Amino acid sequence: MGAARYAAALFVCSVLACAIFIHALIPASAQTLNVERVGPQLAHPWGMDFLTSDSVLVTTRGGTLWKIGLSDGSATEITGTPQVYHRRQGGLLDVAAIDGHVYLCYSAVLADGSATAIDRAVIEGDRLVRRRTIFTGNRASQSGHHFGCRLHVTGTALWATLGDRGARDNGQDPSTHAASVIRLTPGGAPHPGNPHFTDSDKSGWAPEIFSIGHRNPQGMAMHPMTGEIWTHEHGPRGGDEINIPQKGGNHGWPVVSHGREYATGRRVSKHDSLPGYVDPVWVWDPSIAPSGMAFYTGDAFPAWKGNLFVGSLKFAYLARLELDGARVISEERLLEDEFGRVRDVRQGPDGLLYILTDESDGSLVRLQPTGG
């Protein structure tokens, strides 16, 4: 980042107090973006959700949950978080806040390894209380890879993504939670509308599972018009996908894939589409290593209303995807190489866009139009 691109103002406070850095004015297709860093440096932040109109909860992979003020950058640690399996891709990952409850998705420490788990709690003061584990993946693994762990919670359903844990056979095994999108009630019970309960040929599926065949989905959002859940997932050396998970659907991994083997460059599968498998709506090849996902519905960026935003870890940018129904018709790269790996993106209650950068000195970054 060239020094000439930085705005002059720079405000620095202590790590636990305000820290708002005005970084840059960056050109984009619709307008110039005013980009600010909000709050302190964060060691590998992973997920966020807005607690109030002026505060956001942010997880860091090492196991810390922060509450950050949007107006003053103040940061408070929320204690009472679970012990996490902080190894490779594991740790304290996503967070969701709704109806007075906080949900945490993380890699849990188990006697025989680790598994993706979800806790539900409430915040009293600066502490999580009445925290209980409402879901744990049904097969532990020694691997530190592919936890998935994105959340989306509504008043009637809790959606979560689970990666294949680095074991491809899990992709086509509906009895294991790995490599799936699950749907629970907000209290953690299997959702009664899941395939296990409603489809006679899916009685062998784990009752929590909604769809299978997902490699490592780290983005999830609900379409604001259709109410459908959209996800994206990492493919190997190509074949990152955007999917609309189908109830009882098999999304292919590893039988159907655009990806290639890391060691040899050969195709994982000779098939990128087959009858009986659900095709993605978009494929990145080469891989961008997508993480985080948000539909934009606000008024601050009127030209972007209805667009889908996705972070890129590999190429360190924010992707803006223009849609025509369920079809991606264009992609613009924003903030490329400005802040590092983009781990998450959300629309704030103020209609602005917020991103998290996955670095040892990572940030919560706010995007607003110039003059906003």
Beta strands, then each sheet from edge to edge (+ up, - down):
strand 1: 20-27
strand 2: 32-42
strand 3: 45-52
strand 4: 55-60
strand 5: 65-69
strand 6: 75-78
strand 7: 92-98
strand 8: 101-110
strand 9: 113-124
strand 10: 127-136
strand 11: 151-153
strand 12: 158-162
strand 13: 180-184
strand 14: 209-212
strand 15: 217-222
strand 16: 229-233
strand 17: 240-243
strand 18: 282-284
strand 19: 290-295
strand 20: 308-312
strand 21: 317-324
strand 22: 327-334
strand 23: 342-347
strand 24: 353-357
strand 25: 362-369
sheet 1: 1+ 2- 25+ 24- 23+
sheet 2: 3+ 4- 5+ 6-
sheet 3: 7+ 8- 9+ 10-
sheet 4: 11+ 12- 13+ 14-
sheet 5: 15+ 16- 17+ 18-
sheet 6: 19+ 20- 21+ 22-
end
